[in-house]
Amino acid sequence: MTRPILYGADYSVYVRIARMALEEKGIDYELVPLDIFAADSIPAWYLEHHPFGRIPAFEHNGFRLFETNAIARYIDEAFDGPALQPADARGRARMGQMTGMLDAYGYRPMVWDVAVERLEKAEPDEALIANGLRQAETVLKVLTSLKADGPWLLGDRLTLADLHAAPVIGYFVKVAEGRDLLARFADIQDWYGRIAARHGFVKTEKAE
């Protein structure tokens, strides 16, 4: 069995989600660097792996996938190691609800509208940041309401929901506004402290 290949960049939240899943399963893999923001644009060969030119894409023994949720579930189900999905239907549904909520309502405002805008722009759009923070507050409120008792989002066992949320929030707290807002949600802040200390999170942190 050949080791899986992940295509993408270490700055990407979604590439990091897939990498964390691989790390949690203890899988040796190859990361093929691919910068979709490079000046010379996306290489033509990559569109065979991801027809929309996004990252990540994944390949394992000739089987190709794109879309992070699909990649993460395959990683969990195709390889040995600790289970990263709940065994029961309600637990899996809750996991899917959390990851879907983060994709639809959390990623753009928390990462792009707040963190990237503040970190990367010479003249940040303060209105965009303010609106992003309002949406981020709603996301954190809902995540708090959905979180089960226990150390992880779904209780006593770490799941793909944790691996999905961690890189999004990890980017958000690169800026003071993100850290200040997270501090208002003690349960999620405590959870973030735990996930940020895990080997997979530390190993996949982009070097500054």
C-alpha positions as CSV (number, residue, x, y, z in Angstrom):
1,M,0.0,0.0,0.0
2,T,1.5,3.3,-1.0
3,R,1.3,6.3,1.3
4,P,-1.4,8.8,0.6
5,I,-0.7,12.1,-1.1
6,L,-2.2,15.4,-0.1
7,Y,-2.0,18.3,-2.4
8,G,-2.1,21.8,-0.9
9,A,-0.4,24.6,1.0
10,D,0.5,24.7,4.7
11,Y,-1.2,28.1,5.0
12,S,-4.6,26.5,4.2
13,V,-7.2,25.9,6.9
14,Y,-8.7,23.1,4.9
15,V,-5.4,21.4,4.1
16,R,-4.6,21.5,7.8
17,I,-7.9,19.8,8.6
18,A,-6.9,16.9,6.4
19,R,-3.4,16.8,7.7
20,M,-4.6,16.7,11.3
21,A,-6.8,13.7,10.5
22,L,-3.8,11.9,9.0
23,E,-1.7,12.8,12.0
24,E,-4.4,11.6,14.5
25,K,-4.6,8.3,12.6
26,G,-0.8,8.0,12.6
27,I,-0.5,7.8,8.8
28,D,2.7,8.6,6.9
29,Y,1.7,10.8,4.0
30,E,3.2,13.0,1.3
31,L,2.3,16.7,1.2
32,V,2.7,18.0,-2.3
33,P,3.0,21.8,-2.1
34,L,0.5,23.7,-4.2
35,D,0.0,27.4,-3.9
36,I,-3.3,28.4,-5.5
37,F,-2.5,32.1,-5.1
38,A,0.8,31.8,-7.0
39,A,1.5,34.4,-9.6
40,D,1.7,31.8,-12.4
41,S,-1.8,30.5,-11.4
42,I,-2.9,26.9,-10.9
43,P,-0.9,24.3,-12.9
44,A,-3.0,22.6,-15.5
45,W,-2.1,19.1,-14.2
46,Y,-3.8,19.9,-10.9
47,L,-7.2,20.4,-12.5
48,E,-7.2,16.6,-13.0
49,H,-7.1,16.3,-9.2
50,H,-9.5,19.1,-8.4
51,P,-11.5,20.5,-11.3
52,F,-12.3,23.7,-9.4
53,G,-8.7,24.4,-8.6
54,R,-9.1,24.5,-4.9
55,I,-7.2,22.8,-2.1
56,P,-6.8,20.2,-0.8
57,A,-7.0,17.2,-3.1
58,F,-6.1,13.7,-2.1
59,E,-4.9,10.5,-3.7
60,H,-4.4,7.0,-2.3
61,N,-3.6,4.0,-4.4
62,G,-5.1,5.6,-7.5
63,F,-8.2,6.7,-5.7
64,R,-8.7,10.5,-5.9
65,L,-10.8,12.8,-3.8
66,F,-11.4,16.5,-3.3
67,E,-13.6,18.3,-0.7
68,T,-12.2,18.2,2.8
69,N,-15.1,16.5,4.6
70,A,-15.0,13.6,2.1
71,I,-11.2,13.4,2.5
72,A,-11.3,13.4,6.3
73,R,-14.0,10.7,6.4
74,Y,-12.1,8.5,4.0
75,I,-8.9,8.9,6.1
76,D,-10.9,7.8,9.2
77,E,-12.5,4.8,7.5
78,A,-9.8,3.5,5.2
79,F,-6.9,3.4,7.8
80,D,-6.3,1.8,11.1
81,G,-6.1,4.0,14.2
82,P,-8.4,5.6,16.6
83,A,-12.0,6.2,15.3
84,L,-12.6,9.8,14.5
85,Q,-16.4,9.6,14.0
86,P,-19.1,8.7,16.5
87,A,-20.5,5.2,16.3
88,D,-24.1,6.4,16.6
89,A,-26.3,8.1,14.1
90,R,-27.1,11.1,16.3
91,G,-23.4,11.7,17.0
92,R,-22.5,11.5,13.3
93,A,-25.3,13.9,12.5
94,R,-24.1,16.3,15.2
95,M,-20.6,16.1,13.8
96,G,-21.9,16.9,10.3
97,Q,-23.9,19.8,11.7
98,M,-20.8,21.3,13.3
99,T,-18.6,20.9,10.3
100,G,-21.3,22.2,8.0
101,M,-21.9,25.2,10.2
102,L,-18.2,26.1,10.2
103,D,-18.0,25.8,6.5
104,A,-21.1,27.8,5.8
105,Y,-21.0,30.4,8.5
106,G,-17.6,30.4,10.2
107,Y,-14.8,30.0,7.8
108,R,-15.3,33.2,5.7
109,P,-16.0,35.7,8.5
110,M,-13.5,34.3,11.0
111,V,-10.6,33.6,8.7
112,W,-10.9,36.0,5.8
113,D,-13.1,38.9,7.1
114,V,-11.3,39.2,10.4
115,A,-7.9,37.5,10.5
116,V,-6.7,37.9,6.9
117,E,-8.1,41.4,6.6
118,R,-6.3,42.4,9.8
119,L,-3.1,40.6,9.1
120,E,-2.6,41.0,5.4
121,K,-4.1,44.4,4.4
122,A,-2.2,47.6,4.6
123,E,-5.5,49.4,5.2
124,P,-8.0,46.9,6.7
125,D,-11.7,47.3,6.0
126,E,-12.9,48.0,9.5
127,A,-16.5,47.5,8.5
128,L,-15.8,44.1,7.1
129,I,-13.9,43.1,10.2
130,A,-16.8,44.4,12.5
131,N,-19.3,42.4,10.5
132,G,-17.0,39.3,10.6
133,L,-16.8,39.6,14.3
134,R,-20.6,39.7,14.6
135,Q,-20.9,36.6,12.6
136,A,-18.1,34.9,14.5
137,E,-19.9,35.6,17.8
138,T,-23.0,33.8,16.5
139,V,-20.8,30.8,15.4
140,L,-19.2,30.6,18.8
141,K,-22.6,30.9,20.6
142,V,-24.0,28.1,18.5
143,L,-20.9,26.0,18.9
144,T,-21.2,26.4,22.7
145,S,-24.8,25.4,22.6
146,L,-24.0,22.2,20.5
147,K,-21.0,21.2,22.5
148,A,-21.5,18.0,24.6
149,D,-20.2,17.5,28.1
150,G,-16.6,16.4,28.1
151,P,-13.2,17.6,26.8
152,W,-14.1,17.5,23.1
153,L,-16.9,19.0,21.0
154,L,-18.9,15.7,21.0
155,G,-17.9,14.5,24.5
156,D,-15.2,12.2,25.6
157,R,-13.8,11.2,22.2
158,L,-12.0,13.5,19.8
159,T,-13.7,13.5,16.4
160,L,-13.5,15.1,13.0
161,A,-15.6,18.0,14.4
162,D,-12.7,18.9,16.6
163,L,-10.2,18.6,13.7
164,H,-12.5,20.8,11.6
165,A,-13.0,23.5,14.1
166,A,-9.4,23.8,15.4
167,P,-7.7,25.3,12.3
168,V,-10.6,27.8,11.7
169,I,-10.4,29.1,15.3
170,G,-6.6,28.8,15.2
171,Y,-6.5,31.3,12.4
172,F,-9.1,33.5,14.0
173,V,-7.1,33.9,17.2
174,K,-4.0,35.1,15.4
175,V,-5.5,38.6,15.9
176,A,-6.4,40.3,19.1
177,E,-10.1,40.7,18.2
178,G,-10.4,36.9,17.7
179,R,-8.6,36.2,21.0
180,D,-10.8,38.7,22.9
181,L,-14.0,37.2,21.4
182,L,-13.0,33.6,22.1
183,A,-12.3,34.6,25.8
184,R,-16.0,35.3,26.2
185,F,-16.8,31.7,25.5
186,A,-15.1,29.8,28.3
187,D,-16.1,26.3,27.2
188,I,-14.8,26.8,23.7
189,Q,-11.7,28.6,24.9
190,D,-10.9,25.6,27.2
191,W,-11.6,23.2,24.4
192,Y,-9.3,25.2,22.1
193,G,-6.5,25.0,24.7
194,R,-6.7,21.2,24.6
195,I,-6.8,20.8,20.9
196,A,-4.0,23.3,20.3
197,A,-1.7,21.2,22.6
198,R,-2.2,18.0,20.5
199,H,0.6,16.7,18.4
200,G,-1.3,17.0,15.2
201,F,-2.2,20.6,15.7
202,V,1.4,21.6,16.7
203,K,3.0,19.7,13.9
204,T,0.7,21.2,11.2
205,E,1.2,24.8,12.4
206,K,2.6,26.9,9.6
207,A,6.0,28.4,10.4
208,E,5.9,32.2,10.5
